[in-house]
Structures are given as C-alpha cells and as structure tokens.
Amino acid sequence: MLLSLLLLTAERLLKAETRPLYPGSLERFAGWRPVWAIAILAACLSYAGTYLVYRHFALSFDEFMAEFDATIIANGRLIAPVAAEWRDYVGALQPMLMLQVPGGDFWASSYLPVNAGIRALFMLLGDSALAGPVLSAVALLALYGVARRLWPERPDAALISTLLLACSSQFLMTAMTPYAMAAHLALNLVWLWLFLRDTRTSHALAAGVAFAACGLHQVAFHPLFAAPFLLTVLRSRRWKLAAFYAAAYAAICLFWILYWTLLLKSTGAPSMQSAGAGMANLLRHIDDMVEHNLLTTIPNVGLLVLRFVAWQSPLLIPLALIGFIAFRRQNTMVRDLALGFALTVGVLLILVPFQGHGWGYRYLHGLLGSASLLAAQGWIYLTERTGPTRRQTAALLTSLCVSLFVIFPWYAYQTRTFISPYLSATEAIAHSSAQVVLIDPVDVWYGIDLTRNDPFLRNSPKVMALGHLDEDKVGRLCRDYDVAIFDRRDADLFGLRVDKTAITSPQAFRAYRQLRQILASLNCGRPMTAAPTESPRR
C-alpha cells in the first residue's frame, strides 16, 4: 500500500506537461566538478554528524568490534595477545562476536578484517571517524562514473542518481558509523565502474576490488551484488571473461573462508587446532545467522524493507520502480540491478533476518547505488520525449530538499537521542573506581553491549558480562579485585530502556539470579556508583 501511494504521488508530481524547461537546464549542472563538490559536501556533513549526531560512539557490538580490530591492526597486528592474568575470563571480557582461540592466549573479532583495516589506516592518519565520510565520497564519485558510462547522452540522469544518493538519510547516517556498510557501497560501485569499462586492466582491478569487498566483514554481501552481472557475461558467451571471474571469485571466497585458520596459524597454534577453530568459527557464524521460521522472518524483513524506503529521498523508490517496470525487458543492466536486490533479500530471509541496530536497513546499504541507478532510469523514461519539464524538475528538487532539510534532521535527532543513554552509561562504566565491573543485562535492552574492553586490556576497570562467568571465576574475582555491578537500576538511571522483554529465556534469567546470589553470599559486587568499602586487593 505504501509503495502504491508513493507511485501514485510520483505519477502526479512528475506527470509531463507541454512546456519543457529551457534546454540544458539540468545538463549545465552535470559534470565532474559539481559531482566532486557534492561528494565533498556529503563527506563533510557525515563527518560533522559523526561528532554532533553519532558522538563518535560505536553503539552496537558490531560497530565496537570494528573499532576493536582497527586498534589491533593500527598496532601492527591482526590478533592481540591476552595477558595470562585474564585468559580465563576472555569469554566474559568480550562475550560476543569473538574468534574462539584455543587457550585464550589471543583474541580478535570473528569478522573479516578489511573494514577494520580501512579504519586502522584513518586511525593512524589521525581519526578513524574519517573512514565513513571518505568512503561515502568515493561511492558518490563511482556512482556518477557508472551513470555516465551507462547514459553518455543523459548527463542529467547521472547527476540525479548522484543527488538522490547524497540526500539519502541512510547514506549520510551510515557514513557516521563504524559499520562496514559504507565500505560495501563504495566498493560495489567502484567494482561496477571497473566492470563496465570492459578492458583487461579494468577487469583485473575489479577482481582486486572484489577481494577487498568480500573481506570487509562477511563474505556473502558483495557476491550477491556482483552475481547478476557475471551471469550476464555468461549469457553473452564471453567464455574467457566468465572463466576469469569464476576462478577469481572461487579463489577469493576460499581465501576468506580460510582466513581464520591462517590467522590462528600465525599465532603459533598447532595446525590441527587452528584448522578446527577456523572452520568452527565459520560454522558458528552460519548457525548463528540461519533462521528457519519463514513465518517470522518474512514479516520482519518486509518491515525492514519498508524502513529502507522511509530513510530515502521520497522520490527515489518510486522512480526506481518506474525505471525497472519500464525497462526490465529490453535493458539487461536494469534487470541485473534489480536482481541484486532480489538475491540479497532472498538470502536475508534465511541468514540474517534481524538486523538489530541500524539506520534504515543496513543490510541493503550496499545496494543504494543500484536503487539510485534504477531511479535515474525512471527519470529517463519520464523525460525522454519532451525533456525535463518545470513540474518534473520542481518535484525532484522538492524531494531532495525534503530529504535533506526535513527527513534527515529528524532522523539525526532521533539517532542522537537513542545513542546518548548508551554513551553516558559506557562512559560511567569506564570511569568507575572499581577494578572490575560486572554487567548484569537482565531486563536491559542491549545491556550486554556495554561489555567493552580495550583489545590490549589497557583499560581499567575491566568490564565483564556476568552471565559468561561461573561460580569459580566469580569467587576468584571477588577474592582478588574490587568488584562493582551495573544492572537494571543503573540502566534506568542513565535512561536505557528497561523492561521484562529484554531477556526472554527463563534459563538465562535463572542463571543470572544464581550468580547474583553467589555474589551476595560473598558480600561482593557493590553498586557501580558506590565507593569501595576497603582498599583494592591488588
């Protein structure tokens, strides 16, 4: 119903009239200089928003892990050593998304390293927050390059595709975050630009970009984008090129699947141990993501797709649908762009139907360029007979202005409001006078995400997830350290959402209550804001 309403509105606003706008009205603003200006302005807006809106904070555990790994890489390593004192507590120090290393001697996240490597580069240059804005600028430039190659006679369409992407609230907001999605979008569009150049050199470079794109954080996202274009190569009977890409992607995927095994071998772990741990990590990833209940996932993914629509410029999706419907039969590029959406959504229904935190629908972020190109194709369809009319141009500019000056500020306000309590709680934990802070996330939404430590454990206090400890470890912590507890009372004080639906498992609830009883019996675990009752034990 929402899409139908958008299409009807777009049809009314963009309906052709007899008076064309004066010739070259949009074309005269098209060109690389204006696009460079758009890219720089978008990057500056996202960079400012990183501090003013996102407050340079890694909200979700996924984002924190990107910064965690970036810190390791910036220190010249791919995996960090764990001090012997803390090896028994590794599972509690970082309870999620971690590579399981035998013995706990080393640790890193279970994500692939390229996104973290990009952030590490900017960390060494002075500020990791520059990574997202710079990648957003790259995406805009690559998108314009793709559009100019597709429609050399319609520079206005290339400009419009760039503006629609630049004014997307999801595009601008995601560039403020450590998520890998800004890098996915940029590398997808760079890959497509090189692919469309269709020279030996460009195809070789495209394979290099594919290697980086597959290693950003999870292997699957880029191949889903690229697969339709590679199938077109196969249908065109370009056997040598098809064989080149088949071999390249097979080698790329094999390397990144084996990455964890190779990483563990670099630590000196025995071959059998590292191979088993690396494969176990891959299987655990797949098992964690797979959802078999389509009755649950279809409505959830459907709502997320509508959320994706709501975070874009109002005319982007209607124009994209017009472009697809009008050209799906005669234009292979239109079919390939749309098929990338279909493949990705189909996989999301099975593998990762729940995105957790995210601005818009982050799992479709790498396809924002595809949506913008389809929208440009829709613009071409509406204007190819008479050229852009005053009404059409005014409707488009109004859509862009509403997106940039109404929708984006509103989402920016909501985002800052949502982030602030988690940032305040994280800072309070980091400045606690205790030596160890235990996080009890019962009834606290995303409370477990507050368990954050420096990869080299240079932070004090050490922060641990209570549910990942046992009676023996709790006893040792209480004997050796000054221990504080962050629980629902503290969460409520900082404005985090607290209610009974945060933890639904009765088993988890009982386990946490049992551990709290053990702490109480040992007279251990003061409220986080209380002063220590005696001198620290160490």
N, C-alpha and C positions, 0 to 999 in steps of 0.2 A: 504494500500500500504506500509506504514511504517513497519507494523508488518511482511508483506510478505518479505520485504527486510531484516529485521533482521533475520527472519527464514532462508532465503537463505544464508546469511552471516554465521550464526551459523553452518549450514549444511556443508558449505565449510571448515570452520575452524576446526570443530570438527569431520570431516569425519575420520573414523577409518583407520588406516594403519596396516601393518602386524607386525611392530616392537613394541611390548609393552615396556613401561618404566620398569625399573628394579622393581621386586616385592616389594611391601610395600612402594613404593616411597612416596605416599601421606599418607598412613596409619601411617607411623612413626611420622608424624607431628600431627596426631589426638590424642586427649586426653584432659583431663580436664585442665592440666597445660597450654598448648598452648591456649586453649579457654579462660581461665582466663586472660592470657596475652593480647589476642585480645580484650576482654571486657574492661580491664583497659586502654589499649591504646585508644580505641574508646571513652571511657568516658573522658579521658584526652584531646583528640583532641576537643571534643564537648565543654568541659569546657573552654578551651583556646579560642575557637571560640566564646563563649558567650560574651567575652570581646573584642577580636580582630576583630571579624566579626559583631556580633549582638550588640555589645557595651552595653550589659546588659540593653537593652531597650525593653519595651513592645510596639511593633509597632502598632498592631491593637487594637481596643477596646476590643475584646475578650481576648487578652493577658493582657491588663491593668486590666480587671475585675478579672482575676485570681490573679493578684498581690493585687488588691483592697481587695478581700475576704481573701487572705492569711494574709494580715496585720490585718484584723479584728480577724481572728482566732488566730494569734500569740499573740494577746492581750487578749485572753481568752474569746472571744465572738463568736457567729455565725452571729450576726447582730449588726450594730453600731448605737448608738443614734445620732440624729441630733440636734444641738443646736437650741433653739427656734428662734434665730435671722435669721436662714437660712431656716427654714422649708417651707416657701412659695416659695423658689427658688430651691427646690430639683430637680424638673424636668429639670431645666436649668443647675444645677451643674453637674448632670450626666444624659445626655439626652437619653441614650440607654442602653438596656440590664439590666435594673434595676427592682427589685421586687417592685411592687406598694404597698406601705404600707399606710393604711388609716391615714390621718392626717400628713403624712411626718415626724413622730416622729423618725422613724428608717429607715435604708436603708442597702441594700446588693445587690449583683448582682442577676439576675434571673437564674443563673447557679447553678447546684448542687455542693456540697462543697468538694468532696473528692480530686480533683486535687488541689484546693486551700489549703486543709488541708495538703497535702503532701508538698506543697511549704512552708506552715507555719512552718512545722517541720524543714525543712532545713533553714528557716529564723531564727528560734530560735537557730539552731546549728551554725549559722554564715553567711550563704549565700544561699538565695533561688535559685541562679543560679546553685547550685549543683544538684537540683532535676532532671532535664532533663538528664544530663550525667549519674547519678546513675541509673535512670530508663532504659537508653539505655544499660547499662552494664547488668542489670537484664534481659532485653529482649534477649540479646545475649546468656547468660548462659541458660536461659529457652529454647531457640530455640535449642541449642545443646542437651539439655536433651531430648527434644521431638524427635529430629532426631535420637539420639542413641537408643531410645526406638523403633522407627519405623524400623530402619535398623541396628540391632545389629551386622550384619556381614559386614557392609559397613561403617566403621568409617570415610573413606574419604568423603563420601556423607554428613555426619553430619558436618564435618569440612568445606566443601564447602558451605553448606547452611549458616553457621555462617559467613564465609568470605564475601559472597555475600551481606548479610545484613549489615555487618560492613562497607563495602565500598560504600553503597548507599548514594548519596548526600542528598536525602530527609531524610534518617535516621539520618545522622550526623547533618544536619541543624536544623531539628525539635527539636532535643535534646537541642539546644541552646535557644529555645523559651519557654515562659510560657504556650503555648498551652497544652491542655490535651492529645494530640495525642501520645506523648511519653509514657505516663502512660497507655493509651489504648493498645498500642502494648505490653508493658511489662506484663500487667495483662492478656491480651488474651493468651499470650504464657505460662504464669505461670498456668493459668486455664487449658489449653490443656495438659500441662505436668502432672498436678494432675489428670485430667480426664483419661489420658491414663494409669496411674498407676493402676487404676481399683481396689482400695481397699475401704473399708468403710471409713477409715480415709481420704484417698485422695479425695473421692467424697464429704465428709463433708467440707474439706478445700477448694475444688473447689467452693462449694456454698458460702463460705465466700469471696473468691476472686471475685465471680460474684457480690456479694453485693457491694463491693468496685468499681468494674468496671462499674456497672450501675449508680453509684452515682458520677462518675468523673465529668461530666458536663452536659450530656444529656443521658437519659435512653436507647435510642434505639441502640446505636452502638454495645455494647457487645452482646446483644441477637441475633443480626444479624450474628455475628461471631459464636456463640455457637449453634444456631438453627440446622444446618445440622448435627452436631454430636449427638444432642439429638434426632433428627429424626431417626438416625441410631440405637440408643438404642431402640426406639420404634419398628422399623422394626425387630430388633433382638428378640423381645418378652420378653425383660427383664422388666417385668411389674413393679416390685418393684422399680427398679432404675429409670424408666421413671416417676413413680408417685412421687418419691422423688424430682427429678429435676423440675417436673411440679409444685409441691407445693412450692418449694424453689423459683423458678423464679416468680411465682404469688405473693408470699409474698414480694419479693424484689421489684418488679415493683410497687406494691401497696404502699409500704413504700415510695419510692422515688417520686411517683406521689403526695402523701400526704405531702411530706416534707415541702413545702412552708406553708401549713396550720399549720403544727406542729410548724414551726419556728415562724410564726406570733403569735400563741397562747402563745409561750414562752415570748413574749414581753408584754403580758397582754391585747392584743387586744380582744374584745368580740368574742365569739365563732362564731356567725353568720358572723361577719366582717372578721375574719381570714379565715374561710372556704370559703367565697365568694372570697376573694382576692387570696387565694391559687389556687382555681380552675380557676379563671380568668387568673392567670399567666400561667397556663398550656395551656388553650385555646388560649391565646395570642401567646404563643410560637408556637403552631401548626399553627395558622393562619398566623404568620409572615413567617413560613418556606414553607408553601404549595405553589406550583406553578402549575397552571392548564394548561398552554400553553406548551404542549409537543413539538410543532414545534420549540419553543425557547430552551427548556431545553435539548432535545436530542443532538443537535449540540454542546451546551455548555458543557454538561457532556462528550461528545465524545472528545472534545478538552482537557478537564481536564484529561481524561484517557491517552491521548497521552502525556500530560505533565508529568503524573505519570511515563510513560515509559521512558521519556527523562531524568528523575532525578535518574534513577537506573544504576547499572553496565550494560554495553552493552549486556552481555550475560544472564542476569537474566531472562528477559521476554522470549526470545527465548527458553531457557532451560525449563522454567515453562510451556510454551505451548507444548513443546515436551513431558514433563512428563505427562501433562494432556491428550494429544491425545493418547499416547501410553498405558496409564494405566487406562483410565476412565471407562472401562468396568469391569475390574477384581479387582480394588482396591477401596474400599469404602472410604478410607482416602483421596485419590486424588479427588474423587467426592465431599466429604464434604468440602475440602479446596476450590475447585473451586466454589461450590455452595454459600459459604460465600461471595465470590466476586460478584456473580450474584445477590444475595439478596440485598447486600449493594448498588450496582449500581442501581438496580431497585428502591429502596427506595429513593436514591438521586435524581433520575429523577423527583420525585414528591415533596419531602420535602425540600431539601437544594441543589438545582442545582447550586447555585452560591456561591463559597467559599470565595469570597473577597480576602484578603491577604492569602498567603500560599506558602510553598516551595514544589514544586511537587504538589500532590493532597492530601491535608492533611486529607480529609475525608476517604481516603483509607489507611491511615497510619497504622491503627490497623491491617491491613491485609498484611503488608510487610513480616511478618513471614510466612504467608501462601504462598506467592509468592516464598520465599526462599526455603520452603519445596518442593513445586512443581518443582522448578529448580533442587533441589537435586535428585528428582525422575527422571527428564530428564537426569541428569548426569548418574544415574544408568542404565537407558535404553541404553545410548550410549556406556557404558563401560562394560556392564555385560558379554560380550562374551570374549573379549581379555584383559580386564583390561585397565586402562588409558594408552593411548599411548603418545609419546612425543609431537605430534602435539596437541592432546586434552589438555594436561596439559599446554603446552605453550600458547594455545589460551585462556584458562581460566585465567592463571596468567596475560596475557596481558590485558584481560578485566578488571581484578581487578586493575591493575596498572593504566590503562587509567582512570578508575572511580575515583581512589583516588588521582592521581597526575595531572590529566588534567581537568576532568569534575568538580570535587569538588572545586578546586581552582577558576575556572572560575565562578561557581555559588556563591562561597563565595565573590568574588569581586563584582559581580552584587548585591548581597544582601546588602553588606555594603554600596555600592553606593546608593541603593534605600532607605536605612534606614536613612542615615546621615542627609538629609534635615529635616526630621520629628523630629529627635532627637535635632537638633540645634534649630528648632522652639519651641519645647516643653521646652527646657532649657531657651530660651529667655523669653518665657511667664512666666515661674516660677520665673525668676529674675526681672520681671518688677517692676518698682517703684509704679505702680498703686495699688489700693486696690481691684479692680475688673477688670478683663479682659474679654471682650465680644468677642466671636468667631463668626465672620460672614463668613460662609463657601461658600458663593456664588462663583462659578467658581473655587473652590479649591478642588482638588481630595482628598477625605477622610479628608477634613478640619474639619469636626465635631469631628474626633478622637482626636483633640488637646484639647478637653474639658476634663480636668483631675484634680481631686481633691483628697486629702487625705481622707480616709473614716471617720476620726475623725475631718476633716476640720481644721487641724493644719497648713495648707499651707496658705501662703499669697504671691501673690494675690489669691483671689477666682476666678476661671475660669468658665464662664457660656456660654452656647450656646444661641446666640441672638434669634434664631427662637423659643425658648421654653419660651420666656417671652411675656408678654402683655404690653399694654400701661401703666397700673397702676404700674406694677412691674418695668418697665423701669424708670418711674418717681421717684419712691422711691429710686432706686439705684442711680440715678443722684443727688438726694437731699442729700443722706447720705454718699456717697462714692466717692472717686476719681476713675473715670472710664476710661479705655483705650479700644481700639478696635483693634483686629487682623483681617485683611481682606486680600483680594487678593493682595494688594500691599506688605504687609509684607510677604505673602506666596511666591511671586515672588522673593523677596529679599533673602529669605532663600533657594530658589531652589526647592520649591514644585511645582508640576505640576498644572498649571493654564490654564483652557480653558472653553469654554461655555458649554461643555457637562457634567461638574461636577454636575450641578443641572439641571434636565430636566423638572421639574414641574413648569409651569407658575404660579401656585398658590403659591408655595414656594418662587419663585422669588419675586412676588408682596408683600408677607408678609414681607420678609426681607427688601425690599426697603421702605415699610411703616414704619418699626421700625427704619430704619436709618434716615428717615425724622423726626420722633419724637425726636430722639437723637439730630439731628441738630437744631431743634426748641428750645430745652432746652440748647443748647450750651454745650452739654455733649458728652464725648467719644473722647478723644484725640487719635492721633496715638500712638500705643503701645510704640514706641521708644522715644516719646517726653516727656519732663519733665512736671510735674504737674504745672498748672498755679497758683495754690494757695495751701494753707495748706490743708491737708486731713480733711475732715469733721468730721471723727471720729478717 
